[in-house]
Amino acid sequence: MVTDIEHLPIQFDRERVEAFCRERGIVRLSVFGSVLRDDFDPARSDIDVLADFQPGATRGIGFRFFGYGDELATILGRKVDFCSCLNPLLESSFRREAVTIYEDS
């Protein structure tokens, strides 16, 4: 199980990720799921991404929100499952294992 950004099996431009997040009011962007496990397949696996937004940052964005995953996929170089909330029964487990790739400082 990968526990830090330095050991992720993917390479990406951190500056582009930071710009993406700042422009959209994302205060933390984390990856979870298969990208952190040994069964991640760089040729076929997607990346599960969890975004935490500043209060009010998603107000009024409408359907643009659904394009965020495609935009981030371009930056990360593979399909992204982009979400900002998780099933309450699973959230604490996912957050405990997630690796933060951006955090507003």
N, C-alpha and C positions, 0 to 999 in steps of 0.2 A: 504494500500500500504506500503510495507516494504521500509524503507529509509536508512537502514544501515546494515552492515554485521552481527552485533550481533543479529538481529531479523529475519534472513533468516530461512525458514522452513527446511533447510538441514544442516547436520553436515558434516564437511570434515577436513582433515588434512592440515592445512595452510602451514606447512613446505613442504609437498609434492607439493602443488600448487606452492609455491615459487620456488622450485627446477625445476619444469616443466617449469615455465615461464623463469627463468634465462637461462636454457639450450637451449631455443629456441629463445632468443632475444625478448621476450615479455616484454614490459615496463608497460603495464596496462592490467589487465584482469577483465572484468565486467560481471555481470549477468543482464539480463533484461527479460521482458515478464512475463509469468505466475508465475514464482518463486517469484515474488514481489507482487502478488495479492492474494486475498482471495480464488480464484478458483483454486489455485495450489493443485494438488492431489499427495501427496507423493508416492502413489503406482503406478501411471500411467504417471504423467507429466514428460516431459523432461526439460532440463535446457538450455535456450538460453544464449550463451556466446559470448562476443565480445572481441577480442584480438587486442591490438595496439602494433605493432612491432617496434623495433629500425629500423632506416633507413638501408636498405640493408639486414636485417635479413632474409628475405624470398628469397633472390636471390640464385638460385641454389638448392632449396630444392625439387622442382618438386612435385611428387606425395606424398612424405612424409607428406606434408601439410595436405592432406586429412585424414591421420591417427591421427592427433592431437586431433580431437574430440573423437576418441575411447580411446586414452590414457588418456585424461582428464576425460572421463566417468568412467574409472577404479578408478581414484582418488576420484571423486565426488560420485560414487556409483549409478549412473543412467545415462540414455542416455543423450548425449549432442549434441546440434546443435551449432557447432563451426563456427564462422565467423570472418572475419577481415575487412569487409566492409558492409555497409548497404545501402539500397535504399536511394538515396539523398533526396527524398521527406519525408522520415520518420526518417532519422538519428538524426536530432536535438531533436526530441521528445524522441526517445529511449535513447539517451545519457543523456538527462536531468533526466530521471527516473532511469537509470542504477545504480547499486550498485557495487562499485569496491571491488573485493575480493583480488586483488594483485596490487601493484604499486611499481615500482622500485624506491628506495629512494636514 
